[in-house]
């Protein structure tokens, strides 16, 4: 079989061996596995889940998370019994309902969804690289499958490149972070010793790193101790062992504040909350159901004064394993949730099992944008003054730094804007000041945005903090 054919077959078999249920017929018209699932009682479905979870998986992930993965695999296998026309009809229904709903939202006030396209991976882990490309991979194999999307090349298949890492036994709880030099570090989340990988965005290649002394999860470091001005004495893991994090509190709005959502800070300091579900892969439509409550598609928009309102809706509802990233041009990329992507995939065999949708915040629909023409190429020392060039100096009122973002389910890094003082103005040259030592931004690559008086951002350029 040709190499491309082998790759497509592997992608298709991975999809079919992993994964929503309801009455259906197989391709030959006989009752398929999805029909059998639909006839089962809730108790019978729970028993299926129980049998699907292996003891090793339960130990690694914990009972709740392991059951969620098992439900996903069962649902995706059930989906394999449906003809493509069923999933295509579902996607058409979501497309039509999205268009009807979003017709009532003015882009200049609420933003707008502008693109929806296929991708070669589900995108449970995503990272914006200093080259402007996005590296993403899918659970449950951590970085075992990885792809680059180059937004500059558009949205067709040619905009994606596979960048396979060396074989590494990573658990589903891998964590990604950008290192000071701009490389992406991938660290195992569990185990006696944790494997690590490093991706170099300049050469677009992987290398094996040293094992960490123990499996790592999200950490909390820095800050102050009991007395103001004293440093906190240790790094802590969150949530602590034996004390799981509290469930997300319910919001006062019609979405019910939902779990497994993603919140991004936009350049002007406002917040955007995307995706979410009732619980893991349960969208209040029932166990293994591909027909969720569509209220979880709706964005929440939080202004800089703490108020919030509901915005337009996504094409797909996305919950567990979903992500959102801010791109350098100010757009937001939303992806993830392998169950919902598969349930609405018109062709499981085309090598594009995932999907990406693009949201343009309201600020991008509010008139001309400032232009940032030139930034320093050398790393910026803490607190140092530096100059940038702009052809629109009269339009610039603010300068904001945002760390390059990495996202993995339930966590993200660098999502905090830091405003830089603007000093001297001399024609198209602006003098800015880097954050002082110990500020909220770590060393490494960051996005520098120029904004006008209304918070409209220009296209960012990359600078590096020393």
N, C-alpha and C positions, 0 to 999 in steps of 0.2 A: 504493500500500500504506500502511496506517496507520503512524504513527510507531513504535508499539510493535512492530508486525509487522516493520518494517525493522530495528529494534534486535535483535530475536530472530534474524532471518535473518543479520545480521552476526555475532552471537555464534556461531551454529551453523556458519557458513562458516569462521570463524576456527578453531574446534575441528577441523573436518573437514580443513582445509587444513594444519594443523600436524602431528599425531601419528602394543596388544600383540598378538601374532600367534599363530597356531595354526590348526588346521583349522576351517573354518566354511563356511557357505553364505550366499549373498546372500539378500535378502528374497524373491526369486522362486524360491529353491531351488537356483539354479545356483551353481557354485563362485565365490566372491568373491575379492578380492585377498588376504585373509588366508589362504585355502587355498593360493594360489600361494606365499605367503611360507613356509608351513609345509613345502612340498616342497623349498625351497631348502637347499643345504648351507651350512655356516658360511662357506665361502669365497665363495659367491654372495651371502650376506648382507653380508659385508664389502665386496664390490664395490658393492653397492647404496649402502652408507654412503659409500664413496669418491666415487661419482658425485653423491651428494646434497650434499656439502660444496662450497661455492663458495670460490674463492681468497680473496675478500675476507673471508669469514667466518673462514677459517683464520688470516688475518693478524690479525684483530681479537681473536679469542678464544684463539688457539693451537690446535694440531692436536687435542689430546685433548678440549678443551672443545667445539670445533666439531663433532667426531665425535659427541659426546654429544647436542648439539642436533639433528644430522642423524638419529641413531637415534630420537630422540623424534618428530620429524616423520614419519619412515617408519612408526613404530609407530602413531601416531595416524591416519594415512591408512589403514593396514591395518584399524584398528578400525572405520572407517566402513563396511566391508563386512559387519559383523556385525549381526544383528538385536538390538534392545534387550533381548530376552529373555536373550541370552547374558550381557550385562553385568549384568543384574538378577540372574541366577543366581549369578554370581561374588560380587556384593555380599551376597546372602543367605547364601552359604557363609561369607564372612568374618564376618558378623553372628553366625551360629550358633557358629562356632569361637571368636569373642571371648567370647561368653556362657559357653560351656563352660569356657574357660580361666580367665576372671576370677571364676567362682563360687568358686574356691579361694583368693581373695585377700580378706581382711577389710579393708573400707574404713578402719577406724580404724588399721590398721597399714600398709597399702599404698596408700591412696587408691582412687579409683574413677572410671571413665569414665561420664559421665552423659548426654551428648547427642552426636548426630551429625546434621548437617543440611547442606543444600545452600547454595551461595553463588554469586554471579554472576561470580566470577573464581577463578583457580587459586591466587593468594596467594603468589607467590614472594617478594614484598617486603611487609613488614608493619610498622606503627608504631602504638604506643599514644599517643594524643593527650591533652593535658591536659583535654579535655572528657570523657574516658572512652570516646570512640569509637575504633574501630580503622580506620586507613586502610590499604588493601592494593591491590596491583596485581600483574600477572604478567609473567614473562619470556616471550618475549625482547624485549618492547617497553618495558622499564623502566616509566616512569610514564604511558605512552601511554593505558592503560586504568586507571582508578582508581575505587575504591568505598569508601564508609564503611559500617561495620557498627556499629550502636548496640545494645550488649548489653541496654540498658534496655528496648528494644522487642521483645526475644525473638529468635526464630530464623526467623520466616516471611519471605517475600519483602519485606514492608513494612519490615523492620528494616534494609534495605540501600538506599543511595542512591548513584547514579552521580555522580561529581565529576570530569568530564573536564577534564584540563589542556590548556593551549594546545598546538598541534602543535609538537613539539620533537624533533629528531633525536638521541635518546638511545641509547646502546649497551646491550647486555645487562648490562654491568658497572656499572650505576648503583649509587650508595650513598646511603643515607638517614640523616639525623641530625636530632635536635631541636635547634633553635637556642635561645639564652638566653631569648628572648621567648616561647617555646612554639611557634613556627612549625616546620614540617618543611622542611628543606632537602634537595633531591634533586640530586646531582652526578653528572655523567657520569664513567665510569671509564676511558675511553680517548679517544685522539684528540689532535690538535695543540692544540686548544683545547676546553675542556669546557663544554657548555651546563649551565645550572643552572635549577631551578625552586624556588619557595617556595609551600607550602600553609599558609594561615592557618586554624587550626581554629575561630576565632571567627566568621569570615564564611563558612567552608567554601568558599573560593575559591582559585584559583591565580594566580600572577604569574610572569613571566619574570625571572630574575636575570641578572647579568652573567656572561659566560663566564669561566671560570677560565683562568689562563695556560697550563695544560696539562691533559690528562686526568688525573683523580685516582683512586687506589685507596685501600685502607685505609691509614691512617698510624699511626705510633707516635711520640708526642711526650712530652716531660717526662721525669721520672726523674732519676737522678744520673749524673754523669760517672765517670771512672776513680777519683777520690778521693771519699770520703764527704763529703757536704755541697756538692759542686760540681755544677752543673747540666749535663745532657747538652747538647752544643753544637748539635745539629741534629735535624730531624724526618726520620724514615726511613720508606721504603715497605717493607711486608712482604707477600709475599716479595720479596727483592731481585732485580733484573734478572739473569737467567742462573742463578739459584740457587733453584729452586722449593722450596716448603716440604716437609718430610719427610712421608711418608704417616703417617696415624694408626696408632699402635702397636696391636697386637692386645691385646684384654683377656683376662683369665684366665677370664672367664665364658663361658657357652654361646652368647652372641651372636657371639663372635669379635671392642673398646673403643670395629668398623664405621666407615664413612666417611659424611660428609654428614649427621651427626647434629646435634642442637641441645641444648646444655646451658644450663639456667636456674638462677639462684640464687633460692631461695625466701626469704621474709622471715626465717625463723629461721636462715639460713645454710646449710641443707642444699641439695643440688643434685639436679636432675632432668635426665636425659638421655632425649630422645625421638627417634624416627625413626632413619634411617640405612639404609645399603645396603652391599652388597659393593663396588661401585665405580660412581660416577655413577648411571645408571639401570639398572645390572645388580644384581639382587637374588639372584644365585647361581642363577637359574632359566634362564639362557641368554640370548643376544642377542635383543632385542626380545620377550622373554617376559613376558606379563602374570601369570604364575603364579610368584611369588617364594618364596624360603625365608621362611616366616612368622616365624622367630625375630627378624627385624629389626623386628617390631612391638612387641617387649617393652621396656618402660621399664626404665631403670637408676636406682635410688635411692641417693644418696650421703649418708650422715649427716654431722653436723658434726664427727665425729672421724676422718673419712677412710675409714670402712668403706662398702661398697656391697652391694646385693642387687638381685635382679630383681623387678620389679613387674608390674602388670597389662599387658595388651596393647591397643594401639590397634586401631581398626576396620581402617584401611588401613595397609599398609607405605608409608612415605614416605621418599624419599632425597633426591636432588639437587633443589634448588629447594623444599625443605620448610622450615618455620619453626615456632617456638613462642613465645608471648608470655605473660607473667604479667599478668593482669587486676587491677584495683584491689580486687576482692572476694576475691582469693587463688586464683581458678581459673586454669587454664592453657588457652589456646587453641592448638590444633595444626592446621596446614593445610599446603598446598603439595604439590608434585610433580604436575605436569600429566599425566604419563604414567599413573600409578596412579589418579588421579582419573577420567581418561577411561575407563580400562579397567574401571572399576566404576561407571559412570554409567548408570542404567537408561533415561535419555532424553537423548540428545545435543541435542535441539531445544527443550528447555524453558527456555533462557536461564539455567540454573544449572549451569554446567559444573564448578564447584569444590565443595569440601566442607570443613566445619570440624567438629572434634570437641573436646569439652570434658572435661578431666580435673580432678578435685578432689583435691588432695593430702591425705594422711592427716590433717594437722593440722586440716582443716575438718570432720573426722568424730570429733573428740575432745572434744566438749562445747561449752558456751557460749563465745562469743567476746567479747573486750573490745570496747568501743564508743568510737570517737573522734567526738565531737560537734562540735568547733569547732577551727579552726586559724587562724593569722594570714593575713590577705589580702595584706599587704604583703611584698615580698621580704625574705628574712632575710640580714643581713650575716654574713660569715664569723666564726664564734666567738661570735655574739650569743646571749644567753639570750632565750627566748620562752616563752609559755605556751600550753597547749592545754586543752580541757575534755573530760571524760569522765564518763559516768554510772556507770561501773564502775571507780572508782579502786582498789578493793581487788583487782581482777583483773589490773591492769597491772603487769608486771615489767620490760618492755623497750620501747624505742622505736627503730625502725629506718627509715632512709631508703633507698629504691631509686630510681635514675634511671628516668624513663619510657623504655621500651624500644623500640628499632627493630631490625628483623632483616631480613637479606637473606642469600641462600645463602652459607654458610661464614663468616659474621661477624655479630656483634651488638654493640650498645653499651649501656653503663650497667648491665651485669648484675653488680653488686656491692653487697651490702648494707652500709651504714655505720651502726653503732650509735651512738645519741646518749645522752649522760649524762642521767639523770633526777635533778634537784636537789630542790628543795622540793616537797612535796605539801601541798596545802591543800584538803581536801574533794575536789571534783571538778576541781580545777585542778592541773595538773602543770607544773613548770618544766623545760624542756629546753634544751639548748645546741646550736646549729648547728655543723657541722664547721668546723675552723679553716682559715685561708687555705692553699691548696696541698694540701688533702686530696684524697681519691680521687674526689670528686664535682665535676663542672663546674657553672658557673652554669646556671640554668634550672629547669624544672618537675621535681619529684620526688614519689614516693609516700611518705607517712608512715604506717607501720603501728604499732599498739600490739599487744604480744604478752603472753600470760600466762606463768606459770612453766613451762609445758610446751611453749612455742613456738607456741601456737595464736594466729593473727593475727586481728585485727578487719578490717573493711573500711577500706581506706586512704582518706585524703584528700590532696588536692594542696597542696603548699607550693612556693614558688619561692626558690631560692638566688640571692642577688645576685652 
